[in-house]
């Protein structure tokens, strides 16, 4: 009589398990190939996922890179408070460089006092890279966000001027990544490039990750301006003739106050946000980022100038 050994029960990996494993692999590749990387951490949902992935990749040791945030000085206070608290909680070094410092040095000059500082982050980022000698910056950009990001490599090469040339990028075959660079050049690494907004929220739910409160539905004074919802703040006050409305909204993405709009929503829990995200037909940047609406090539132009 022949006896067949019973195979141990195998765990079936979910799509989140595959995405997580890929992202951890990419983080370790950056740490292994680059001598002085940094992880871009703004306190937003994508960078919060990156923190959890970095913990799984490198704990119980410390991260092999510091956290870096380029602050416009016009960020939502709830997000900045969360950023500082989270960095202290995990015990990692947080480097903050401000667009306001670049303005004082004269390397950033606004056309007028009301101009958004968002695009000028590129200058401050390049200054921070030069100051600390970073040869790679790890970011939370995803290909589903916007057309320019859809054609970006996971290891995105930037030249000695910090510029991105979409026609001068390295092939990435069979999950083989080349993060090597010459002095002065830089790699932007995107471990969650293949994730979608829905994947991010499902991962947040699975990992029980804490988020800034503005991601959830809340009441906020807003005005309607050129088809977009604009929050009323000290930085973005209502203009003459605009009606201020108290509306229940939430933010799908967070950034500079002058160019980040909320959406109407009653999703006050992660479960409701997942259900809402699953049925939306507009990308988060298409729905909320006023700077991307300047032109169809707005993001690509910023990236060519050194943007994230």
PEJOTA-V38747 format. One record per residue. N is the residue number from 1. RES is the residue in three letters. PHI is phi in whole degrees, 0 to 359 (NA if undefined). BURIAL is # if it has 9 or more other ideal C-beta (glycine too) atoms within 8 Angstrom, else .. D_CENTER is the distance of its C-alpha to the mean C-alpha in whole Angstrom. Layout:
BEGIN
{{N:RES:PHI:BURIAL:D_CENTER} {N:RES:PHI:BURIAL:D_CENTER}}
END
This chain:
BEGIN
{{1:UNK:NA:.:61} {2:UNK:269:.:57} {3:UNK:248:.:55} {4:UNK:258:.:51} {5:UNK:294:.:49} {6:UNK:284:.:46} {7:UNK:285:.:43} {8:UNK:297:.:40} {9:UNK:298:.:38} {10:UNK:264:.:35} {11:UNK:280:.:31} {12:UNK:273:.:30} {13:UNK:284:.:26} {14:UNK:276:.:24} {15:UNK:296:.:21} {16:UNK:292:#:19} {17:UNK:297:.:21} {18:UNK:295:#:20} {19:UNK:294:#:17} {20:UNK:297:#:16} {21:UNK:298:#:19} {22:UNK:297:#:18} {23:UNK:295:#:14} {24:UNK:296:#:17} {25:UNK:301:#:19} {26:UNK:295:#:16} {27:UNK:300:#:15} {28:UNK:290:#:19} {29:UNK:296:#:20} {30:UNK:298:#:17} {31:UNK:297:#:19} {32:UNK:280:.:23} {33:UNK:264:#:22} {34:UNK:255:#:21} {35:UNK:272:.:23} {36:UNK:209:#:20} {37:UNK:275:#:16} {38:UNK:219:#:14} {39:UNK:253:#:10} {40:UNK:286:#:8} {41:UNK:230:#:8} {42:UNK:256:#:7} {43:UNK:94:#:9} {44:UNK:278:#:6} {45:UNK:297:#:7} {46:UNK:291:#:5} {47:UNK:288:#:5} {48:UNK:293:#:9} {49:UNK:297:#:10} {50:UNK:299:#:9} {51:UNK:299:#:12} {52:UNK:297:#:14} {53:UNK:296:#:14} {54:UNK:295:#:15} {55:UNK:298:#:17} {56:UNK:289:#:19} {57:UNK:281:#:19} {58:UNK:232:#:21} {59:UNK:291:.:22} {60:UNK:274:.:25} {61:UNK:283:.:24} {62:UNK:282:.:22} {63:UNK:298:#:19} {64:UNK:277:.:20} {65:UNK:199:#:17} {66:UNK:278:#:16} {67:UNK:268:#:13} {68:UNK:227:#:12} {69:UNK:230:#:11} {70:UNK:261:#:12} {71:UNK:261:#:13} {72:UNK:283:#:15} {73:UNK:86:.:17} {74:UNK:237:#:16} {75:UNK:270:#:14} {76:UNK:294:#:15} {77:UNK:299:.:17} {78:UNK:298:#:16} {79:UNK:285:#:13} {80:UNK:296:#:14} {81:UNK:297:#:17} {82:UNK:295:#:15} {83:UNK:305:#:13} {84:UNK:294:#:16} {85:UNK:293:.:18} {86:UNK:292:#:16} {87:UNK:298:#:16} {88:UNK:292:.:20} {89:UNK:296:.:20} {90:UNK:271:.:19} {91:UNK:72:.:21} {92:UNK:250:#:18} {93:UNK:288:.:18} {94:UNK:244:#:16} {95:UNK:255:#:16} {96:UNK:242:.:15} {97:UNK:238:#:16} {98:UNK:247:#:17} {99:UNK:299:#:17} {100:UNK:299:.:21} {101:UNK:296:#:22} {102:UNK:295:#:22} {103:UNK:295:#:23} {104:UNK:292:.:26} {105:UNK:284:.:27} {106:UNK:89:.:27} {107:UNK:278:.:24} {108:UNK:239:#:22} {109:UNK:233:.:25} {110:UNK:282:#:24} {111:UNK:291:.:26} {112:UNK:203:.:27} {113:UNK:296:.:26} {114:UNK:271:.:24} {115:UNK:292:.:22} {116:UNK:295:#:18} {117:UNK:273:#:17} {118:UNK:302:#:13} {119:UNK:293:#:15} {120:UNK:282:#:16} {121:UNK:301:#:13} {122:UNK:303:#:14} {123:UNK:296:#:17} {124:UNK:294:#:16} {125:UNK:297:#:14} {126:UNK:296:#:17} {127:UNK:294:#:19} {128:UNK:293:#:17} {129:UNK:298:#:17} {130:UNK:292:.:21} {131:UNK:300:.:22} {132:UNK:260:#:21} {133:UNK:71:.:22} {134:UNK:292:#:18} {135:UNK:255:#:19} {136:UNK:203:#:15} {137:UNK:234:#:12} {138:UNK:266:#:10} {139:UNK:236:#:6} {140:UNK:258:#:4} {141:UNK:293:#:5} {142:UNK:230:#:8} {143:UNK:291:#:12} {144:UNK:279:.:12} {145:UNK:288:#:10} {146:UNK:196:#:12} {147:UNK:301:.:16} {148:UNK:294:#:15} {149:UNK:286:#:12} {150:UNK:293:.:14} {151:UNK:255:.:17} {152:UNK:270:#:14} {153:UNK:289:.:16} {154:UNK:293:#:14} {155:UNK:256:#:15} {156:UNK:267:#:15} {157:UNK:278:#:18} {158:UNK:239:#:18} {159:UNK:283:#:21} {160:UNK:293:.:23} {161:UNK:261:.:22} {162:UNK:79:#:18} {163:UNK:271:#:19} {164:UNK:257:#:17} {165:UNK:247:.:20} {166:UNK:299:#:20} {167:UNK:268:.:23} {168:UNK:234:.:23} {169:UNK:235:#:21} {170:UNK:270:.:22} {171:UNK:293:.:24} {172:UNK:232:#:22} {173:UNK:262:.:25} {174:UNK:54:.:25} {175:UNK:59:.:22} {176:UNK:260:.:23} {177:UNK:242:#:21} {178:UNK:246:.:22} {179:UNK:254:#:20} {180:UNK:283:.:23} {181:UNK:208:#:23} {182:UNK:275:.:26} {183:UNK:303:.:26} {184:UNK:96:.:24} {185:UNK:276:#:21} {186:UNK:212:#:18} {187:UNK:248:#:16} {188:UNK:255:#:12} {189:UNK:256:#:12} {190:UNK:234:#:9} {191:UNK:296:#:11} {192:UNK:253:#:10} {193:UNK:303:#:10} {194:UNK:271:.:13} {195:UNK:277:#:12} {196:UNK:251:.:12} {197:UNK:302:#:11} {198:UNK:295:#:15} {199:UNK:301:#:14} {200:UNK:300:#:11} {201:UNK:291:#:14} {202:UNK:293:#:17} {203:UNK:291:#:15} {204:UNK:301:#:14} {205:UNK:296:#:18} {206:UNK:297:.:20} {207:UNK:271:.:18} {208:UNK:55:.:19} {209:UNK:275:#:16} {210:UNK:279:.:16} {211:UNK:226:#:14} {212:UNK:299:#:14} {213:UNK:296:.:17} {214:UNK:287:#:16} {215:UNK:287:#:14} {216:UNK:255:#:18} {217:UNK:301:#:21} {218:UNK:203:#:22} {219:UNK:272:.:25} {220:UNK:209:#:24} {221:UNK:290:#:26} {222:UNK:221:#:25} {223:UNK:229:#:26} {224:UNK:268:#:26} {225:UNK:220:.:26} {226:UNK:53:.:26} {227:UNK:83:.:25} {228:UNK:244:#:22} {229:UNK:271:#:21} {230:UNK:245:#:21} {231:UNK:292:#:21} {232:UNK:270:#:24} {233:UNK:223:.:23} {234:UNK:297:.:25} {235:UNK:276:.:22} {236:UNK:236:.:23} {237:UNK:288:.:26} {238:UNK:292:.:28} {239:UNK:271:.:30} {240:UNK:303:.:34} {241:UNK:91:.:35} {242:UNK:275:#:32} {243:UNK:268:.:32} {244:UNK:276:#:30} {245:UNK:239:.:29} {246:UNK:269:.:28} {247:UNK:231:#:26} {248:UNK:276:.:24} {249:UNK:221:#:21} {250:UNK:213:#:17} {251:UNK:256:#:14} {252:UNK:276:#:12} {253:UNK:218:#:9} {254:UNK:237:#:9} {255:UNK:185:#:9} {256:UNK:300:#:12} {257:UNK:302:#:15} {258:UNK:290:#:17} {259:UNK:226:#:15} {260:UNK:244:#:13} {261:UNK:256:#:16} {262:UNK:276:#:17} {263:UNK:236:#:18} {264:UNK:294:.:22} {265:UNK:195:#:22} {266:UNK:247:.:24} {267:UNK:283:#:21} {268:UNK:254:.:22} {269:UNK:215:.:21} {270:UNK:297:.:19} {271:UNK:300:.:22} {272:UNK:290:#:22} {273:UNK:295:#:18} {274:UNK:299:#:19} {275:UNK:296:#:22} {276:UNK:292:#:20} {277:UNK:295:#:17} {278:UNK:294:.:20} {279:UNK:251:.:22} {280:UNK:286:.:20} {281:UNK:245:.:21} {282:UNK:239:.:18} {283:UNK:296:#:14} {284:UNK:297:#:12} {285:UNK:287:#:11} {286:UNK:296:#:15} {287:UNK:273:#:16} {288:UNK:231:#:14} {289:UNK:263:#:13} {290:UNK:292:#:16} {291:UNK:290:#:15} {292:UNK:284:#:15} {293:UNK:271:.:18} {294:UNK:297:.:20} {295:UNK:198:.:21} {296:UNK:293:.:20} {297:UNK:255:.:19} {298:UNK:300:#:17} {299:UNK:294:#:14} {300:UNK:299:#:16} {301:UNK:296:#:18} {302:UNK:295:#:15} {303:UNK:294:#:14} {304:UNK:294:#:17} {305:UNK:268:#:18} {306:UNK:116:#:15} {307:UNK:296:#:12} {308:UNK:306:#:8}}
END
